[in-house]
């Protein structure tokens, strides 16, 4: 067994996270934050853009706590990769974010969509030609804290309930609005939906299919969406006061029941809402007389599941509508990437406005990493299983945490990668793509 002699260089600079050069390149070349950050006026102190660069860098490394910036203050590579001139301390970063959170958050939201526009991010449609726009609330566990806005969520713990919107099969994030945990998903929803649709229209000219869960089954939402051009919707139906037995009788009259297994029958009923022209309601009625093991029930169990859609039948029949809504569950993966890959389950500040700013940083970092992940699908990528999309964690493992050496020569900075670096070709192509005029 060989042993190693340990040495530490006094002059050479190495880094375990070469991917930050991609993040800094995207931020400085494909967004206008350098200009817009100046609109938040400060007469003295560290420029806003240096605060933004610093915190975005640590977010893209999967760190969300303000104390994480302390290790970057003397990191020569971190400062050069992100373009930082005055690195802030964790205390200064927290203080400035507390002061300017409400002014900075809109700038980051605009920069996130601007980046997608300028990079010409691909927006893949569904097979029917519509582009999916998925919106949903997801709870974040911040229990046993006294943070502003933390309250009881529908998951049974104290926390927040942000509302996120994702576009296309790629899952581009068009917004992640932080909300108190007890706020109903439909409260203030139309204002958010209006802003999200404007952002979506800037990225695609294709028809949009808005997919929502049953919390948004409201007449106001459907009327609003029906008035939008080239916008259809698919909303999970909330039965509310509907009697399942009435629907079971209706299915019997239409002879729609089919036997799924012994003790279980299902029927699919489709109807047009009389007071909403062009809106279909598809209801699945399930009658169970026994469980899968054959244990008989004392009385039949009748359950309802339904969907409301403005999609015409020639584009999506009843079963296709159900399958389209099942695909809406993909957005749950995107939620988990915010909470786990970006380490944002528990937000770092006690102030609601500052945590809203952190979520704006997270949405921008999410889109940057999602775009970098497009480079990990192709012939020259590090060996991985085939996939249509890479998780943010995979992007971090393969590109963000890639080692390199920083070399300074003739007033130029060079990044020198190892001879057998598996991700070098992908890294090089992405860096050149950002540097090219666009």
C-alpha positions as CSV (number, residue, x, y, z in Angstrom):
1,X,0.0,0.0,0.0
2,X,1.4,3.4,-1.0
3,X,1.5,6.3,1.3
4,X,1.4,10.0,0.2
5,X,3.4,12.9,1.3
6,X,1.2,15.9,1.9
7,X,2.2,19.4,0.6
8,X,0.5,22.7,0.3
9,X,1.5,25.1,-2.4
10,X,2.3,28.7,-1.4
11,X,1.8,30.1,-4.9
12,X,-0.4,27.9,-7.1
13,X,-4.2,28.3,-6.9
14,X,-6.4,25.3,-7.3
15,X,-10.2,25.2,-7.0
16,X,-12.7,22.3,-6.5
17,X,-15.6,24.2,-8.1
18,X,-14.5,25.3,-11.6
19,X,-18.2,25.6,-12.6
20,X,-18.4,29.0,-11.0
21,X,-16.7,30.5,-14.0
22,X,-19.7,29.4,-16.1
23,X,-22.1,31.0,-13.5
24,X,-20.2,34.3,-13.4
25,X,-19.9,34.3,-17.2
26,X,-23.7,33.8,-17.7
27,X,-24.5,36.5,-15.0
28,X,-22.2,39.1,-16.4
29,X,-22.7,38.5,-20.1
30,X,-26.3,37.4,-20.4
31,X,-28.1,39.6,-17.9
32,X,-28.3,43.4,-17.2
33,X,-27.8,43.1,-13.5
34,X,-24.6,45.1,-13.6
35,X,-26.8,48.1,-14.7
36,X,-30.0,47.4,-13.0
37,X,-28.4,46.8,-9.6
38,X,-27.2,50.5,-9.6
39,X,-30.9,51.6,-9.5
40,X,-30.9,50.6,-5.8
41,X,-28.9,53.6,-4.7
42,X,-26.2,53.4,-2.0
43,X,-24.0,56.4,-1.3
44,X,-21.2,54.2,0.1
45,X,-20.3,50.6,0.8
46,X,-20.0,47.5,-1.3
47,X,-21.8,47.7,-4.7
48,X,-25.0,45.8,-5.0
49,X,-23.7,43.7,-7.9
50,X,-20.9,42.3,-5.7
51,X,-23.5,41.2,-3.1
52,X,-25.5,39.6,-5.9
53,X,-22.5,37.8,-7.4
54,X,-21.3,36.5,-4.1
55,X,-24.6,35.1,-2.9
56,X,-25.5,33.7,-6.3
57,X,-22.2,31.9,-6.4
58,X,-22.8,30.1,-3.1
59,X,-26.4,29.3,-4.1
60,X,-25.2,27.5,-7.2
61,X,-22.8,25.4,-5.1
62,X,-25.8,24.2,-3.1
63,X,-25.3,26.4,0.0
64,X,-27.9,28.9,1.2
65,X,-26.7,30.1,4.6
66,X,-25.1,33.5,4.7
67,X,-22.1,32.2,6.7
68,X,-21.1,30.2,3.6
69,X,-19.7,33.4,2.0
70,X,-17.0,33.7,4.7
71,X,-15.0,30.9,3.0
72,X,-15.1,32.8,-0.3
73,X,-13.6,36.1,0.9
74,X,-10.0,35.0,0.4
75,X,-10.8,32.6,-2.5
76,X,-8.9,34.2,-5.4
77,X,-10.7,31.9,-7.9
78,X,-14.2,32.6,-6.6
79,X,-13.7,36.4,-6.8
80,X,-12.3,36.2,-10.4
81,X,-14.9,33.7,-11.6
82,X,-17.8,35.8,-10.4
83,X,-16.2,39.2,-11.1
84,X,-16.3,40.3,-7.5
85,X,-14.2,43.4,-6.5
86,X,-15.3,43.8,-2.9
87,X,-16.3,40.5,-1.2
88,X,-18.8,41.1,1.6
89,X,-18.7,39.4,5.1
90,X,-21.7,37.3,6.1
91,X,-22.9,40.0,8.5
92,X,-22.7,42.7,5.9
93,X,-24.5,40.5,3.3
94,X,-27.3,39.8,5.7
95,X,-27.6,43.5,6.7
96,X,-27.8,44.8,3.2
97,X,-30.3,42.1,2.1
98,X,-32.5,43.1,5.1
99,X,-32.3,46.7,4.0
100,X,-32.9,46.3,0.2
101,X,-34.7,43.0,-0.2
102,X,-37.9,44.5,-1.6
103,X,-35.9,46.5,-4.2
104,X,-33.5,43.8,-5.2
105,X,-36.0,40.9,-5.6
106,X,-37.7,42.3,-8.8
107,X,-34.3,42.8,-10.4
108,X,-33.4,39.2,-9.9
109,X,-36.7,38.0,-11.2
110,X,-36.3,40.1,-14.3
111,X,-32.7,38.9,-14.8
112,X,-33.8,35.3,-14.6
113,X,-36.2,35.7,-17.5
114,X,-33.8,37.9,-19.4
115,X,-31.2,35.2,-19.2
116,X,-33.5,32.7,-20.7
117,X,-34.4,35.1,-23.5
118,X,-30.9,36.1,-24.4
119,X,-29.5,32.5,-24.2
120,X,-32.5,31.5,-26.4
121,X,-33.4,28.7,-24.1
122,X,-35.2,25.8,-25.8
123,X,-38.8,25.4,-24.8
124,X,-40.0,21.9,-25.8
125,X,-43.8,21.5,-26.4
126,X,-46.0,18.6,-25.6
127,X,-46.8,16.1,-28.4
128,X,-50.1,18.0,-29.1
129,X,-48.1,21.2,-29.8
130,X,-48.9,23.2,-26.6
131,X,-46.2,24.2,-24.2
132,X,-46.9,23.1,-20.6
133,X,-47.0,25.8,-17.9
134,X,-47.2,24.0,-14.5
135,X,-48.0,26.1,-11.4
136,X,-48.1,24.6,-7.9
137,X,-47.5,25.3,-4.3
138,X,-45.0,23.3,-2.3
139,X,-44.4,23.4,1.5
140,X,-41.0,24.1,3.1
141,X,-40.5,22.8,6.6
142,X,-39.3,25.6,8.9
143,X,-40.7,24.2,12.1
144,X,-39.3,25.2,15.5
145,X,-38.3,28.6,14.3
146,X,-39.6,32.1,14.9
147,X,-39.2,33.4,11.3
148,X,-41.6,35.9,10.0
149,X,-44.4,34.3,7.9
150,X,-43.8,30.8,9.2
151,X,-47.2,29.2,9.9
152,X,-49.1,25.9,9.7
153,X,-49.0,24.3,6.2
154,X,-51.3,21.7,4.7
155,X,-48.6,19.1,5.3
156,X,-49.0,19.4,9.0
157,X,-45.9,21.3,10.0
158,X,-44.9,24.9,10.4
159,X,-43.2,26.5,7.3
160,X,-43.7,28.4,4.1
161,X,-45.7,27.6,1.0
162,X,-44.1,29.2,-2.1
163,X,-45.9,29.2,-5.4
164,X,-43.7,28.1,-8.3
165,X,-44.2,28.1,-12.1
166,X,-42.3,26.0,-14.6
167,X,-42.4,26.2,-18.4
168,X,-41.8,23.5,-21.0
169,X,-40.5,20.0,-20.7
170,X,-37.2,21.5,-19.5
171,X,-38.9,23.0,-16.5
172,X,-37.6,26.6,-16.7
173,X,-38.6,28.5,-13.6
174,X,-40.7,31.6,-14.3
175,X,-41.2,32.5,-10.7
176,X,-41.0,31.2,-7.2
177,X,-43.1,33.5,-5.0
178,X,-42.6,33.0,-1.3
179,X,-45.9,32.8,0.7
180,X,-46.8,32.2,4.4
181,X,-47.5,28.6,5.1
182,X,-51.1,29.1,6.0
183,X,-52.0,31.2,2.9
184,X,-54.4,29.4,0.5
185,X,-52.9,28.5,-2.8
186,X,-55.6,30.5,-4.7
187,X,-55.3,33.6,-2.6
188,X,-53.8,36.3,-4.9
189,X,-53.2,33.6,-7.6
190,X,-54.5,35.7,-10.6
191,X,-51.9,38.4,-10.0
192,X,-49.1,35.8,-10.0
193,X,-50.6,34.1,-13.1
194,X,-50.8,37.3,-15.0
195,X,-47.1,38.0,-14.4
196,X,-46.1,34.4,-15.3
197,X,-48.0,34.4,-18.6
198,X,-46.2,37.6,-19.6
199,X,-42.9,35.9,-19.0
200,X,-43.9,32.8,-20.8
201,X,-45.0,34.8,-23.8
202,X,-41.5,36.3,-24.0
203,X,-40.0,32.8,-24.4
204,X,-42.4,31.0,-26.7
205,X,-45.0,31.8,-29.4
206,X,-46.6,28.4,-29.1
207,X,-50.0,27.8,-27.5
208,X,-49.7,27.4,-23.7
209,X,-51.4,24.7,-21.6
210,X,-51.7,25.9,-18.0
211,X,-51.9,22.9,-15.6
212,X,-53.2,23.5,-12.1
213,X,-54.2,21.3,-9.2
214,X,-57.6,21.3,-7.5
215,X,-56.7,24.2,-5.2
216,X,-57.2,26.5,-8.2
217,X,-60.5,25.0,-9.3
218,X,-62.3,28.4,-9.3
219,X,-64.6,30.0,-11.8
220,X,-62.6,33.3,-11.7
221,X,-59.5,31.4,-12.8
222,X,-61.2,29.6,-15.7
223,X,-62.9,32.8,-16.9
224,X,-59.5,34.6,-16.8
225,X,-57.7,31.9,-18.8
226,X,-60.5,31.6,-21.3
227,X,-60.0,35.3,-22.2
228,X,-56.3,34.8,-22.9
229,X,-55.2,34.3,-26.5
230,X,-53.5,30.9,-27.3
231,X,-53.9,29.7,-23.8
232,X,-55.7,26.6,-22.7
233,X,-56.0,25.1,-19.2
234,X,-56.2,21.7,-17.5
235,X,-57.3,21.9,-13.8
236,X,-57.9,19.1,-11.4
237,X,-61.6,19.2,-10.5
238,X,-62.6,19.6,-6.9
239,X,-65.9,17.7,-6.3
240,X,-66.7,19.8,-3.2
241,X,-70.4,19.2,-2.5
242,X,-71.0,16.7,-5.3
243,X,-72.6,13.5,-4.2
244,X,-70.6,10.4,-5.5
245,X,-73.8,8.3,-5.6
246,X,-75.4,10.7,-8.1
247,X,-72.5,10.3,-10.4
248,X,-72.6,6.5,-9.9
249,X,-76.2,6.6,-11.0
250,X,-75.3,8.7,-14.0
251,X,-72.6,6.2,-15.0
252,X,-75.1,3.3,-14.7
253,X,-77.6,5.1,-16.9
254,X,-74.9,5.7,-19.6
255,X,-73.8,2.0,-19.2
256,X,-70.2,3.4,-18.8
257,X,-68.9,1.1,-16.1
258,X,-66.2,-1.4,-17.0
259,X,-64.7,-4.1,-14.7
260,X,-61.1,-3.3,-13.7
261,X,-60.8,-6.3,-11.4
262,X,-63.0,-8.4,-9.2
263,X,-64.7,-6.0,-6.8
264,X,-63.7,-2.8,-8.7
265,X,-65.6,-0.9,-11.5
266,X,-64.7,2.3,-13.2
267,X,-66.6,4.7,-15.5
268,X,-65.4,7.7,-17.4
269,X,-68.0,10.5,-18.0
270,X,-67.4,13.5,-20.2
271,X,-69.7,16.5,-20.4
272,X,-69.6,20.1,-21.4
273,X,-70.4,22.7,-18.7
274,X,-73.6,24.4,-19.8
275,X,-72.6,27.8,-18.3
276,X,-69.0,27.7,-19.6
277,X,-68.9,27.2,-23.4
278,X,-65.9,25.2,-24.5
279,X,-65.1,23.8,-21.1
280,X,-65.2,20.0,-20.6
281,X,-65.5,18.1,-17.3
282,X,-64.1,14.6,-17.3
283,X,-65.1,12.5,-14.3
284,X,-63.8,9.1,-13.3
285,X,-66.3,7.3,-11.1
286,X,-64.8,4.3,-9.2
287,X,-67.0,1.8,-7.3
288,X,-65.2,-0.7,-5.0
289,X,-67.0,-3.7,-3.4
290,X,-63.8,-5.3,-2.1
291,X,-60.1,-4.6,-1.7
292,X,-57.4,-6.1,-4.0
293,X,-57.0,-9.1,-1.7
294,X,-60.7,-10.0,-2.0
295,X,-61.9,-8.7,1.4
296,X,-65.6,-7.7,0.8
297,X,-66.8,-4.3,2.1
298,X,-70.0,-3.9,4.1
299,X,-71.2,-1.4,1.5
300,X,-69.7,-0.2,-1.8
301,X,-67.2,2.6,-1.7
302,X,-67.8,5.3,-4.4
303,X,-65.0,7.8,-5.2
304,X,-64.7,10.6,-7.7
305,X,-61.8,12.1,-9.6
306,X,-62.2,14.7,-12.3
307,X,-60.5,17.2,-14.6
308,X,-61.6,20.5,-16.2
309,X,-60.1,21.5,-19.5
310,X,-60.6,23.9,-22.4
311,X,-58.7,21.7,-24.8
312,X,-60.9,20.7,-27.8
313,X,-61.6,17.0,-28.1
314,X,-59.8,16.7,-31.4
315,X,-56.5,17.7,-29.7
316,X,-57.0,15.5,-26.6
317,X,-59.6,12.9,-25.9
318,X,-60.7,12.0,-22.4
319,X,-57.8,9.6,-21.7
320,X,-55.3,12.0,-23.2
321,X,-56.4,14.7,-20.8
322,X,-55.9,12.4,-17.9
323,X,-52.4,11.4,-19.1
324,X,-51.6,15.1,-19.6
325,X,-52.5,15.8,-16.0
326,X,-50.4,12.9,-14.8
327,X,-47.4,14.6,-16.5
328,X,-48.1,17.6,-14.3
329,X,-46.5,15.6,-11.4
330,X,-43.1,16.1,-13.0
331,X,-43.1,19.5,-11.3
332,X,-42.8,17.8,-8.0
333,X,-39.3,16.9,-8.9
334,X,-38.5,20.6,-9.6
335,X,-39.8,21.4,-6.1
336,X,-37.5,18.9,-4.6
337,X,-34.5,20.4,-6.4
338,X,-35.2,23.7,-4.8
339,X,-35.4,22.1,-1.3
340,X,-32.6,19.6,-1.5
341,X,-30.2,20.3,-4.3
342,X,-30.1,24.0,-3.6
343,X,-30.4,23.4,0.2
344,X,-33.5,25.7,0.6
345,X,-35.8,23.6,2.7
346,X,-35.0,25.9,5.7
347,X,-34.5,29.5,4.7
348,X,-31.6,31.5,6.2
349,X,-33.3,34.7,7.4
350,X,-35.8,35.6,10.1
351,X,-37.4,38.3,7.9
352,X,-40.0,37.4,5.3
353,X,-38.8,40.0,2.7
354,X,-35.2,38.7,2.9
355,X,-36.3,35.1,2.5
356,X,-38.3,36.2,-0.6
357,X,-35.1,37.7,-2.0
358,X,-33.4,34.4,-1.3
359,X,-36.1,32.6,-3.4
360,X,-35.5,35.0,-6.2
361,X,-31.8,34.1,-6.1
362,X,-32.8,30.5,-6.1
363,X,-34.9,30.9,-9.2
364,X,-32.1,32.6,-11.1
365,X,-29.6,30.0,-9.9
366,X,-32.0,27.2,-10.8
367,X,-32.3,28.4,-14.4
368,X,-28.5,28.9,-14.7
369,X,-27.9,25.3,-13.6
370,X,-30.8,23.9,-15.6
371,X,-29.3,25.5,-18.8
372,X,-25.8,24.2,-17.9
373,X,-27.4,20.8,-17.5
374,X,-28.5,20.8,-21.2
375,X,-24.8,20.3,-22.0
376,X,-24.8,17.0,-20.1
377,X,-27.0,15.4,-22.7
378,X,-25.0,14.4,-25.7
379,X,-22.0,12.3,-27.0
380,X,-19.2,14.0,-25.1
381,X,-20.7,14.0,-21.7
382,X,-19.3,12.2,-18.6
383,X,-20.7,8.7,-18.5
384,X,-24.2,8.7,-17.1
385,X,-27.5,6.9,-17.8
386,X,-29.5,8.3,-20.6
387,X,-32.0,11.1,-19.6
388,X,-34.0,13.9,-21.1
389,X,-33.0,16.2,-18.4
390,X,-30.4,16.3,-15.6
391,X,-31.1,17.1,-12.0
392,X,-29.4,20.1,-10.5
393,X,-27.5,17.8,-8.2
394,X,-26.0,16.0,-11.3
395,X,-25.0,19.3,-12.8
396,X,-23.2,20.2,-9.6
397,X,-21.4,16.9,-9.4
398,X,-20.3,16.8,-13.0
399,X,-19.6,20.5,-13.8
400,X,-19.8,22.8,-10.8
401,X,-17.5,20.7,-8.6
402,X,-14.9,20.1,-11.3
403,X,-11.3,20.7,-10.2
404,X,-8.9,23.0,-12.1
405,X,-5.9,25.2,-11.6
406,X,-6.0,29.0,-11.9
407,X,-2.9,30.3,-13.8
408,X,-2.0,33.9,-14.2
409,X,0.4,34.8,-17.0
410,X,0.9,37.9,-19.0
411,X,-2.0,39.7,-17.4
412,X,-4.3,36.9,-18.5
413,X,-6.0,34.2,-16.4
414,X,-6.2,30.6,-17.5
415,X,-8.1,27.7,-16.2
416,X,-6.1,24.5,-16.5
417,X,-8.0,21.2,-16.3
418,X,-6.6,17.8,-15.7
419,X,-5.5,15.6,-18.6
420,X,-8.4,13.1,-18.1
421,X,-11.0,15.6,-16.9
422,X,-14.3,13.9,-18.1
423,X,-16.4,17.1,-18.3
424,X,-13.8,19.4,-20.0
425,X,-15.4,19.3,-23.5
426,X,-18.9,20.1,-22.2
427,X,-17.5,22.9,-20.0
428,X,-15.5,24.4,-22.9
429,X,-18.5,24.3,-25.3
430,X,-20.8,26.0,-22.7
431,X,-18.2,28.7,-21.9
432,X,-17.7,29.5,-25.6
433,X,-21.5,29.6,-26.2
434,X,-21.9,32.2,-23.5
435,X,-19.0,34.2,-24.8
436,X,-20.3,34.3,-28.3
437,X,-22.3,37.4,-29.3
438,X,-26.0,36.9,-28.7
